[in-house]
Amino acid sequence: MVEQYLHTAGVPWTVIAPAAFMDNYTSGWTLAAATHRPITYQEVPLTYVRTRSADLAAMFEYFTTVGLDVDIAGLRRDYPEVGWHSFADWAAGQEWPTLLAPISANQ
């Protein structure tokens, strides 16, 4: 669904993969600050997610039951060539007025 929306949005985009990186626990505040808009979250029940995507539900269930422990400092140290950046850096570098502008019917 997200990819379909992005395809019609007329802006460059990339979906890497779902992962629990990029400052997950502060990203709402970071994104709200970068976009100058309030961000609200609503938890979607896992049973509903499972009706849409078994893979996505399995990932969320794993994060909830097992968790994800990633040594981000170690990854940055061991792979400096990757060019790591924080979610805040990424969010600050986006053209939010363009990305959040309504799509006109003529596009």
Backbone as XML, in Angstrom:
<?xml version="1.0"?>
<chain id="A" units="angstrom">
  <residue number="1" name="MET">
    <atom name="N" x="0.810" y="-1.188" z="0.000"/>
    <atom name="CA" x="0.000" y="0.000" z="0.000"/>
    <atom name="C" x="0.858" y="1.259" z="0.000"/>
  </residue>
  <residue number="2" name="VAL">
    <atom name="N" x="1.887" y="1.282" z="0.830"/>
    <atom name="CA" x="2.759" y="2.456" z="0.889"/>
    <atom name="C" x="3.448" y="2.649" z="-0.455"/>
  </residue>
  <residue number="3" name="GLU">
    <atom name="N" x="3.952" y="1.570" z="-1.020"/>
    <atom name="CA" x="4.639" y="1.674" z="-2.303"/>
    <atom name="C" x="3.707" y="2.184" z="-3.396"/>
  </residue>
  <residue number="4" name="GLN">
    <atom name="N" x="2.450" y="1.762" z="-3.370"/>
    <atom name="CA" x="1.484" y="2.237" z="-4.363"/>
    <atom name="C" x="1.270" y="3.739" z="-4.228"/>
  </residue>
  <residue number="5" name="TYR">
    <atom name="N" x="1.138" y="4.213" z="-3.003"/>
    <atom name="CA" x="0.955" y="5.647" z="-2.787"/>
    <atom name="C" x="2.187" y="6.411" z="-3.266"/>
  </residue>
  <residue number="6" name="LEU">
    <atom name="N" x="3.366" y="5.925" z="-2.884"/>
    <atom name="CA" x="4.595" y="6.606" z="-3.276"/>
    <atom name="C" x="4.744" y="6.643" z="-4.791"/>
  </residue>
  <residue number="7" name="HIS">
    <atom name="N" x="4.333" y="5.591" z="-5.448"/>
    <atom name="CA" x="4.430" y="5.528" z="-6.903"/>
    <atom name="C" x="3.620" y="6.648" z="-7.569"/>
  </residue>
  <residue number="8" name="THR">
    <atom name="N" x="2.480" y="6.980" z="-6.973"/>
    <atom name="CA" x="1.626" y="8.020" z="-7.548"/>
    <atom name="C" x="1.962" y="9.413" z="-7.040"/>
  </residue>
  <residue number="9" name="ALA">
    <atom name="N" x="2.841" y="9.511" z="-6.034"/>
    <atom name="CA" x="3.130" y="10.805" z="-5.416"/>
    <atom name="C" x="3.978" y="11.717" z="-6.283"/>
  </residue>
  <residue number="10" name="GLY">
    <atom name="N" x="4.705" y="11.166" z="-7.242"/>
    <atom name="CA" x="5.514" y="12.003" z="-8.113"/>
    <atom name="C" x="6.775" y="12.542" z="-7.478"/>
  </residue>
  <residue number="11" name="VAL">
    <atom name="N" x="7.260" y="11.899" z="-6.421"/>
    <atom name="CA" x="8.508" y="12.308" z="-5.780"/>
    <atom name="C" x="9.449" y="11.106" z="-5.748"/>
  </residue>
  <residue number="12" name="PRO">
    <atom name="N" x="10.752" y="11.355" z="-5.758"/>
    <atom name="CA" x="11.696" y="10.226" z="-5.662"/>
    <atom name="C" x="11.550" y="9.531" z="-4.303"/>
  </residue>
  <residue number="13" name="TRP">
    <atom name="N" x="11.668" y="8.217" z="-4.292"/>
    <atom name="CA" x="11.520" y="7.469" z="-3.041"/>
    <atom name="C" x="12.291" y="6.163" z="-3.116"/>
  </residue>
  <residue number="14" name="THR">
    <atom name="N" x="12.583" y="5.632" z="-1.951"/>
    <atom name="CA" x="13.236" y="4.331" z="-1.820"/>
    <atom name="C" x="12.723" y="3.670" z="-0.562"/>
  </residue>
  <residue number="15" name="VAL">
    <atom name="N" x="12.339" y="2.416" z="-0.660"/>
    <atom name="CA" x="11.988" y="1.627" z="0.515"/>
    <atom name="C" x="13.103" y="0.613" z="0.669"/>
  </residue>
  <residue number="16" name="ILE">
    <atom name="N" x="13.870" y="0.721" z="1.732"/>
    <atom name="CA" x="14.991" y="-0.186" z="1.954"/>
    <atom name="C" x="14.484" y="-1.524" z="2.481"/>
  </residue>
  <residue number="17" name="ALA">
    <atom name="N" x="13.928" y="-1.526" z="3.634"/>
    <atom name="CA" x="13.371" y="-2.717" z="4.272"/>
    <atom name="C" x="12.864" y="-2.307" z="5.645"/>
  </residue>
  <residue number="18" name="PRO">
    <atom name="N" x="11.874" y="-3.004" z="6.136"/>
    <atom name="CA" x="11.448" y="-2.677" z="7.497"/>
    <atom name="C" x="12.521" y="-3.093" z="8.490"/>
  </residue>
  <residue number="19" name="ALA">
    <atom name="N" x="12.868" y="-2.220" z="9.381"/>
    <atom name="CA" x="13.880" y="-2.526" z="10.394"/>
    <atom name="C" x="13.698" y="-1.581" z="11.572"/>
  </residue>
  <residue number="20" name="ALA">
    <atom name="N" x="14.196" y="-1.978" z="12.701"/>
    <atom name="CA" x="14.064" y="-1.157" z="13.905"/>
    <atom name="C" x="15.308" y="-0.318" z="14.120"/>
  </residue>
  <residue number="21" name="PHE">
    <atom name="N" x="15.734" y="0.379" z="13.110"/>
    <atom name="CA" x="16.843" y="1.311" z="13.211"/>
    <atom name="C" x="16.261" y="2.716" z="13.238"/>
  </residue>
  <residue number="22" name="MET">
    <atom name="N" x="17.073" y="3.680" z="12.959"/>
    <atom name="CA" x="16.681" y="5.081" z="12.773"/>
    <atom name="C" x="15.900" y="5.656" z="13.950"/>
  </residue>
  <residue number="23" name="ASP">
    <atom name="N" x="16.457" y="5.514" z="15.120"/>
    <atom name="CA" x="15.899" y="6.192" z="16.292"/>
    <atom name="C" x="14.399" y="5.919" z="16.481"/>
  </residue>
  <residue number="24" name="ASN">
    <atom name="N" x="13.994" y="4.675" z="16.391"/>
    <atom name="CA" x="12.567" y="4.328" z="16.438"/>
    <atom name="C" x="11.799" y="4.978" z="17.571"/>
  </residue>
  <residue number="25" name="TYR">
    <atom name="N" x="12.406" y="5.074" z="18.735"/>
    <atom name="CA" x="11.634" y="5.516" z="19.882"/>
    <atom name="C" x="11.490" y="7.021" z="19.977"/>
  </residue>
  <residue number="26" name="THR">
    <atom name="N" x="12.217" y="7.763" z="19.183"/>
    <atom name="CA" x="12.071" y="9.218" z="19.183"/>
    <atom name="C" x="11.667" y="9.740" z="17.822"/>
  </residue>
  <residue number="27" name="SER">
    <atom name="N" x="11.448" y="8.864" z="16.861"/>
    <atom name="CA" x="11.200" y="9.321" z="15.496"/>
    <atom name="C" x="9.935" y="10.159" z="15.368"/>
  </residue>
  <residue number="28" name="GLY">
    <atom name="N" x="8.906" y="9.899" z="16.181"/>
    <atom name="CA" x="7.695" y="10.721" z="16.108"/>
    <atom name="C" x="7.972" y="12.161" z="16.445"/>
  </residue>
  <residue number="29" name="TRP">
    <atom name="N" x="8.707" y="12.381" z="17.513"/>
    <atom name="CA" x="9.059" y="13.752" z="17.897"/>
    <atom name="C" x="9.992" y="14.371" z="16.867"/>
  </residue>
  <residue number="30" name="THR">
    <atom name="N" x="10.932" y="13.588" z="16.380"/>
    <atom name="CA" x="11.874" y="14.078" z="15.374"/>
    <atom name="C" x="11.142" y="14.457" z="14.103"/>
  </residue>
  <residue number="31" name="LEU">
    <atom name="N" x="10.243" y="13.602" z="13.660"/>
    <atom name="CA" x="9.496" y="13.872" z="12.441"/>
    <atom name="C" x="8.566" y="15.064" z="12.623"/>
  </residue>
  <residue number="32" name="ALA">
    <atom name="N" x="7.941" y="15.181" z="13.767"/>
    <atom name="CA" x="7.079" y="16.330" z="14.039"/>
    <atom name="C" x="7.887" y="17.624" z="14.001"/>
  </residue>
  <residue number="33" name="ALA">
    <atom name="N" x="9.081" y="17.601" z="14.567"/>
    <atom name="CA" x="9.934" y="18.796" z="14.557"/>
    <atom name="C" x="10.368" y="19.142" z="13.134"/>
  </residue>
  <residue number="34" name="ALA">
    <atom name="N" x="10.715" y="18.130" z="12.348"/>
    <atom name="CA" x="11.193" y="18.385" z="10.984"/>
    <atom name="C" x="10.084" y="18.877" z="10.069"/>
  </residue>
  <residue number="35" name="THR">
    <atom name="N" x="8.878" y="18.358" z="10.235"/>
    <atom name="CA" x="7.774" y="18.723" z="9.347"/>
    <atom name="C" x="6.958" y="19.900" z="9.859"/>
  </residue>
  <residue number="36" name="HIS">
    <atom name="N" x="7.177" y="20.263" z="11.114"/>
    <atom name="CA" x="6.386" y="21.318" z="11.762"/>
    <atom name="C" x="4.899" y="20.966" z="11.768"/>
  </residue>
  <residue number="37" name="ARG">
    <atom name="N" x="4.630" y="19.668" z="11.912"/>
    <atom name="CA" x="3.260" y="19.166" z="11.985"/>
    <atom name="C" x="3.171" y="18.157" z="13.116"/>
  </residue>
  <residue number="38" name="PRO">
    <atom name="N" x="2.025" y="18.071" z="13.753"/>
    <atom name="CA" x="1.887" y="17.045" z="14.807"/>
    <atom name="C" x="1.849" y="15.649" z="14.190"/>
  </residue>
  <residue number="39" name="ILE">
    <atom name="N" x="2.459" y="14.723" z="14.863"/>
    <atom name="CA" x="2.454" y="13.323" z="14.434"/>
    <atom name="C" x="1.755" y="12.525" z="15.523"/>
  </residue>
  <residue number="40" name="THR">
    <atom name="N" x="0.741" y="11.801" z="15.150"/>
    <atom name="CA" x="0.051" y="10.950" z="16.112"/>
    <atom name="C" x="0.170" y="9.505" z="15.647"/>
  </residue>
  <residue number="41" name="TYR">
    <atom name="N" x="0.244" y="8.617" z="16.614"/>
    <atom name="CA" x="0.364" y="7.203" z="16.327"/>
    <atom name="C" x="-0.852" y="6.475" z="16.834"/>
  </residue>
  <residue number="42" name="GLN">
    <atom name="N" x="-1.190" y="5.428" z="16.125"/>
    <atom name="CA" x="-2.269" y="4.558" z="16.578"/>
    <atom name="C" x="-1.778" y="3.135" z="16.400"/>
  </residue>
  <residue number="43" name="GLU">
    <atom name="N" x="-1.765" y="2.379" z="17.479"/>
    <atom name="CA" x="-1.324" y="0.997" z="17.392"/>
    <atom name="C" x="-2.357" y="0.187" z="16.619"/>
  </residue>
  <residue number="44" name="VAL">
    <atom name="N" x="-1.883" y="-0.583" z="15.670"/>
    <atom name="CA" x="-2.752" y="-1.457" z="14.883"/>
    <atom name="C" x="-2.626" y="-2.855" z="15.468"/>
  </residue>
  <residue number="45" name="PRO">
    <atom name="N" x="-3.738" y="-3.482" z="15.813"/>
    <atom name="CA" x="-3.662" y="-4.822" z="16.402"/>
    <atom name="C" x="-2.956" y="-5.814" z="15.469"/>
  </residue>
  <residue number="46" name="LEU">
    <atom name="N" x="-2.151" y="-6.653" z="16.053"/>
    <atom name="CA" x="-1.401" y="-7.643" z="15.286"/>
    <atom name="C" x="-2.333" y="-8.556" z="14.495"/>
  </residue>
  <residue number="47" name="THR">
    <atom name="N" x="-3.493" y="-8.841" z="15.025"/>
    <atom name="CA" x="-4.446" y="-9.693" z="14.300"/>
    <atom name="C" x="-4.887" y="-9.030" z="12.993"/>
  </residue>
  <residue number="48" name="TYR">
    <atom name="N" x="-5.022" y="-7.706" z="13.005"/>
    <atom name="CA" x="-5.378" y="-6.994" z="11.780"/>
    <atom name="C" x="-4.206" y="-6.980" z="10.801"/>
  </residue>
  <residue number="49" name="VAL">
    <atom name="N" x="-3.006" y="-6.713" z="11.309"/>
    <atom name="CA" x="-1.816" y="-6.713" z="10.442"/>
    <atom name="C" x="-1.688" y="-8.055" z="9.752"/>
  </residue>
  <residue number="50" name="ARG">
    <atom name="N" x="-1.936" y="-9.126" z="10.485"/>
    <atom name="CA" x="-1.813" y="-10.482" z="9.936"/>
    <atom name="C" x="-2.768" y="-10.699" z="8.752"/>
  </residue>
  <residue number="51" name="THR">
    <atom name="N" x="-3.934" y="-10.022" z="8.746"/>
    <atom name="CA" x="-4.868" y="-10.171" z="7.616"/>
    <atom name="C" x="-4.347" y="-9.484" z="6.358"/>
  </residue>
  <residue number="52" name="ARG">
    <atom name="N" x="-3.410" y="-8.564" z="6.526"/>
    <atom name="CA" x="-2.849" y="-7.828" z="5.387"/>
    <atom name="C" x="-1.503" y="-8.380" z="4.923"/>
  </residue>
  <residue number="53" name="SER">
    <atom name="N" x="-0.683" y="-8.821" z="5.891"/>
    <atom name="CA" x="0.656" y="-9.307" z="5.548"/>
    <atom name="C" x="1.180" y="-10.208" z="6.659"/>
  </residue>
  <residue number="54" name="ALA">
    <atom name="N" x="1.295" y="-11.484" z="6.346"/>
    <atom name="CA" x="1.835" y="-12.432" z="7.326"/>
    <atom name="C" x="3.287" y="-12.086" z="7.657"/>
  </residue>
  <residue number="55" name="ASP">
    <atom name="N" x="4.053" y="-11.651" z="6.660"/>
    <atom name="CA" x="5.460" y="-11.305" z="6.886"/>
    <atom name="C" x="5.600" y="-10.106" z="7.819"/>
  </residue>
  <residue number="56" name="LEU">
    <atom name="N" x="4.815" y="-9.072" z="7.582"/>
    <atom name="CA" x="4.876" y="-7.883" z="8.425"/>
    <atom name="C" x="4.435" y="-8.216" z="9.843"/>
  </residue>
  <residue number="57" name="ALA">
    <atom name="N" x="3.391" y="-9.023" z="9.967"/>
    <atom name="CA" x="2.923" y="-9.432" z="11.294"/>
    <atom name="C" x="3.996" y="-10.230" z="12.014"/>
  </residue>
  <residue number="58" name="ALA">
    <atom name="N" x="4.684" y="-11.115" z="11.290"/>
    <atom name="CA" x="5.757" y="-11.907" z="11.903"/>
    <atom name="C" x="6.877" y="-11.002" z="12.402"/>
  </residue>
  <residue number="59" name="MET">
    <atom name="N" x="7.212" y="-9.963" z="11.627"/>
    <atom name="CA" x="8.263" y="-9.041" z="12.043"/>
    <atom name="C" x="7.852" y="-8.294" z="13.314"/>
  </residue>
  <residue number="60" name="PHE">
    <atom name="N" x="6.631" y="-7.752" z="13.335"/>
    <atom name="CA" x="6.170" y="-7.016" z="14.515"/>
    <atom name="C" x="6.058" y="-7.931" z="15.726"/>
  </residue>
  <residue number="61" name="GLU">
    <atom name="N" x="5.617" y="-9.156" z="15.518"/>
    <atom name="CA" x="5.516" y="-10.109" z="16.627"/>
    <atom name="C" x="6.905" y="-10.415" z="17.192"/>
  </residue>
  <residue number="62" name="TYR">
    <atom name="N" x="7.881" y="-10.560" z="16.307"/>
    <atom name="CA" x="9.259" y="-10.795" z="16.746"/>
    <atom name="C" x="9.766" y="-9.608" z="17.564"/>
  </residue>
  <residue number="63" name="PHE">
    <atom name="N" x="9.544" y="-8.404" z="17.077"/>
    <atom name="CA" x="9.995" y="-7.216" z="17.810"/>
    <atom name="C" x="9.338" y="-7.146" z="19.186"/>
  </residue>
  <residue number="64" name="THR">
    <atom name="N" x="8.060" y="-7.539" z="19.263"/>
    <atom name="CA" x="7.325" y="-7.473" z="20.526"/>
    <atom name="C" x="7.746" y="-8.566" z="21.497"/>
  </residue>
  <residue number="65" name="THR">
    <atom name="N" x="7.959" y="-9.775" z="20.998"/>
    <atom name="CA" x="8.231" y="-10.905" z="21.889"/>
    <atom name="C" x="9.717" y="-11.118" z="22.152"/>
  </residue>
  <residue number="66" name="VAL">
    <atom name="N" x="10.547" y="-10.926" z="21.143"/>
    <atom name="CA" x="11.985" y="-11.176" z="21.271"/>
    <atom name="C" x="12.751" y="-9.862" z="21.374"/>
  </residue>
  <residue number="67" name="GLY">
    <atom name="N" x="12.373" y="-8.920" z="20.540"/>
    <atom name="CA" x="13.069" y="-7.638" z="20.503"/>
    <atom name="C" x="14.181" y="-7.646" z="19.477"/>
  </residue>
  <residue number="68" name="LEU">
    <atom name="N" x="14.813" y="-6.536" z="19.352"/>
    <atom name="CA" x="15.904" y="-6.392" z="18.403"/>
    <atom name="C" x="17.020" y="-5.622" z="19.089"/>
  </residue>
  <residue number="69" name="ASP">
    <atom name="N" x="18.165" y="-6.247" z="19.192"/>
    <atom name="CA" x="19.301" y="-5.625" z="19.860"/>
    <atom name="C" x="20.407" y="-5.424" z="18.828"/>
  </residue>
  <residue number="70" name="VAL">
    <atom name="N" x="20.559" y="-4.213" z="18.387"/>
    <atom name="CA" x="21.548" y="-3.890" z="17.359"/>
    <atom name="C" x="22.569" y="-2.936" z="17.951"/>
  </residue>
  <residue number="71" name="ASP">
    <atom name="N" x="23.828" y="-3.271" z="17.784"/>
    <atom name="CA" x="24.915" y="-2.419" z="18.260"/>
    <atom name="C" x="25.212" y="-1.372" z="17.191"/>
  </residue>
  <residue number="72" name="ILE">
    <atom name="N" x="24.421" y="-0.308" z="17.203"/>
    <atom name="CA" x="24.552" y="0.714" z="16.165"/>
    <atom name="C" x="25.918" y="1.383" z="16.227"/>
  </residue>
  <residue number="73" name="ALA">
    <atom name="N" x="26.421" y="1.656" z="17.416"/>
    <atom name="CA" x="27.759" y="2.260" z="17.545"/>
    <atom name="C" x="28.811" y="1.329" z="16.951"/>
  </residue>
  <residue number="74" name="GLY">
    <atom name="N" x="28.665" y="0.049" z="17.190"/>
    <atom name="CA" x="29.601" y="-0.931" z="16.628"/>
    <atom name="C" x="29.516" y="-0.992" z="15.114"/>
  </residue>
  <residue number="75" name="LEU">
    <atom name="N" x="28.314" y="-0.935" z="14.570"/>
    <atom name="CA" x="28.163" y="-0.928" z="13.116"/>
    <atom name="C" x="28.814" y="0.306" z="12.500"/>
  </residue>
  <residue number="76" name="ARG">
    <atom name="N" x="28.599" y="1.449" z="13.119"/>
    <atom name="CA" x="29.217" y="2.686" z="12.618"/>
    <atom name="C" x="30.739" y="2.602" z="12.674"/>
  </residue>
  <residue number="77" name="ARG">
    <atom name="N" x="31.244" y="2.017" z="13.766"/>
    <atom name="CA" x="32.690" y="1.875" z="13.925"/>
    <atom name="C" x="33.269" y="0.901" z="12.894"/>
  </residue>
  <residue number="78" name="ASP">
    <atom name="N" x="32.620" y="-0.248" z="12.720"/>
    <atom name="CA" x="33.151" y="-1.297" z="11.862"/>
    <atom name="C" x="32.931" y="-1.047" z="10.372"/>
  </residue>
  <residue number="79" name="TYR">
    <atom name="N" x="31.939" y="-0.238" z="10.035"/>
    <atom name="CA" x="31.615" y="0.026" z="8.628"/>
    <atom name="C" x="31.453" y="1.518" z="8.365"/>
  </residue>
  <residue number="80" name="PRO">
    <atom name="N" x="32.514" y="2.296" z="8.540"/>
    <atom name="CA" x="32.393" y="3.748" z="8.358"/>
    <atom name="C" x="32.096" y="4.142" z="6.906"/>
  </residue>
  <residue number="81" name="GLU">
    <atom name="N" x="32.388" y="3.265" z="5.966"/>
    <atom name="CA" x="32.163" y="3.574" z="4.550"/>
    <atom name="C" x="30.682" y="3.634" z="4.185"/>
  </residue>
  <residue number="82" name="VAL">
    <atom name="N" x="29.827" y="3.148" z="5.057"/>
    <atom name="CA" x="28.392" y="3.141" z="4.765"/>
    <atom name="C" x="27.827" y="4.561" z="4.725"/>
  </residue>
  <residue number="83" name="GLY">
    <atom name="N" x="28.382" y="5.465" z="5.472"/>
    <atom name="CA" x="27.844" y="6.828" z="5.512"/>
    <atom name="C" x="26.589" y="6.902" z="6.357"/>
  </residue>
  <residue number="84" name="TRP">
    <atom name="N" x="26.645" y="6.336" z="7.537"/>
    <atom name="CA" x="25.503" y="6.288" z="8.453"/>
    <atom name="C" x="24.989" y="7.684" z="8.758"/>
  </residue>
  <residue number="85" name="HIS">
    <atom name="N" x="23.713" y="7.788" z="8.995"/>
    <atom name="CA" x="23.117" y="9.038" z="9.435"/>
    <atom name="C" x="21.960" y="8.717" z="10.373"/>
  </residue>
  <residue number="86" name="SER">
    <atom name="N" x="21.588" y="9.667" z="11.166"/>
    <atom name="CA" x="20.491" y="9.474" z="12.111"/>
    <atom name="C" x="19.167" y="9.795" z="11.426"/>
  </residue>
  <residue number="87" name="PHE">
    <atom name="N" x="18.101" y="9.377" z="12.074"/>
    <atom name="CA" x="16.779" y="9.717" z="11.566"/>
    <atom name="C" x="16.600" y="11.228" z="11.540"/>
  </residue>
  <residue number="88" name="ALA">
    <atom name="N" x="17.096" y="11.904" z="12.576"/>
    <atom name="CA" x="16.984" y="13.364" z="12.630"/>
    <atom name="C" x="17.699" y="14.009" z="11.442"/>
  </residue>
  <residue number="89" name="ASP">
    <atom name="N" x="18.893" y="13.504" z="11.089"/>
    <atom name="CA" x="19.622" y="14.037" z="9.935"/>
    <atom name="C" x="18.835" y="13.814" z="8.648"/>
  </residue>
  <residue number="90" name="TRP">
    <atom name="N" x="18.298" y="12.588" z="8.512"/>
    <atom name="CA" x="17.506" y="12.282" z="7.324"/>
    <atom name="C" x="16.292" y="13.192" z="7.244"/>
  </residue>
  <residue number="91" name="ALA">
    <atom name="N" x="15.553" y="13.304" z="8.355"/>
    <atom name="CA" x="14.329" y="14.110" z="8.370"/>
    <atom name="C" x="14.627" y="15.571" z="8.050"/>
  </residue>
  <residue number="92" name="ALA">
    <atom name="N" x="15.715" y="16.085" z="8.585"/>
    <atom name="CA" x="16.076" y="17.487" z="8.341"/>
    <atom name="C" x="16.434" y="17.740" z="6.883"/>
  </residue>
  <residue number="93" name="GLY">
    <atom name="N" x="16.877" y="16.717" z="6.187"/>
    <atom name="CA" x="17.297" y="16.879" z="4.799"/>
    <atom name="C" x="16.194" y="16.718" z="3.763"/>
  </residue>
  <residue number="94" name="GLN">
    <atom name="N" x="14.969" y="16.480" z="4.202"/>
    <atom name="CA" x="13.857" y="16.270" z="3.270"/>
    <atom name="C" x="13.191" y="17.585" z="2.893"/>
  </residue>
  <residue number="95" name="GLU">
    <atom name="N" x="12.600" y="17.615" z="1.736"/>
    <atom name="CA" x="11.832" y="18.778" z="1.270"/>
    <atom name="C" x="10.377" y="18.588" z="1.692"/>
  </residue>
  <residue number="96" name="TRP">
    <atom name="N" x="10.102" y="18.796" z="2.983"/>
    <atom name="CA" x="8.783" y="18.493" z="3.529"/>
    <atom name="C" x="7.644" y="19.252" z="2.866"/>
  </residue>
  <residue number="97" name="PRO">
    <atom name="N" x="7.775" y="20.530" z="2.517"/>
    <atom name="CA" x="6.657" y="21.206" z="1.861"/>
    <atom name="C" x="6.253" y="20.503" z="0.555"/>
  </residue>
  <residue number="98" name="THR">
    <atom name="N" x="7.240" y="20.019" z="-0.194"/>
    <atom name="CA" x="6.950" y="19.301" z="-1.428"/>
    <atom name="C" x="6.364" y="17.931" z="-1.136"/>
  </residue>
  <residue number="99" name="LEU">
    <atom name="N" x="6.965" y="17.210" z="-0.202"/>
    <atom name="CA" x="6.517" y="15.861" z="0.113"/>
    <atom name="C" x="5.110" y="15.833" z="0.701"/>
  </residue>
  <residue number="100" name="LEU">
    <atom name="N" x="4.737" y="16.877" z="1.441"/>
    <atom name="CA" x="3.454" y="16.893" z="2.125"/>
    <atom name="C" x="2.375" y="17.695" z="1.379"/>
  </residue>
  <residue number="101" name="ALA">
    <atom name="N" x="2.754" y="18.256" z="0.254"/>
    <atom name="CA" x="1.786" y="19.032" z="-0.525"/>
    <atom name="C" x="0.714" y="18.088" z="-1.098"/>
  </residue>
  <residue number="102" name="PRO">
    <atom name="N" x="-0.521" y="18.549" z="-1.129"/>
    <atom name="CA" x="-1.579" y="17.722" z="-1.725"/>
    <atom name="C" x="-1.258" y="17.434" z="-3.185"/>
  </residue>
  <residue number="103" name="ILE">
    <atom name="N" x="-1.620" y="16.260" z="-3.621"/>
    <atom name="CA" x="-1.427" y="15.882" z="-5.024"/>
    <atom name="C" x="-2.599" y="16.434" z="-5.808"/>
  </residue>
  <residue number="104" name="SER">
    <atom name="N" x="-2.291" y="17.188" z="-6.860"/>
    <atom name="CA" x="-3.383" y="17.774" z="-7.642"/>
    <atom name="C" x="-3.984" y="16.715" z="-8.559"/>
  </residue>
  <residue number="105" name="ALA">
    <atom name="N" x="-5.205" y="16.940" z="-8.971"/>
    <atom name="CA" x="-5.908" y="16.002" z="-9.844"/>
    <atom name="C" x="-5.275" y="15.957" z="-11.227"/>
  </residue>
  <residue number="106" name="ASN">
    <atom name="N" x="-4.466" y="16.958" z="-11.572"/>
    <atom name="CA" x="-3.851" y="17.006" z="-12.902"/>
    <atom name="C" x="-2.606" y="16.146" z="-13.014"/>
  </residue>
  <residue number="107" name="GLN">
    <atom name="N" x="-2.121" y="15.617" z="-11.912"/>
    <atom name="CA" x="-0.872" y="14.830" z="-11.967"/>
    <atom name="C" x="-1.149" y="13.404" z="-12.325"/>
  </residue>
</chain>
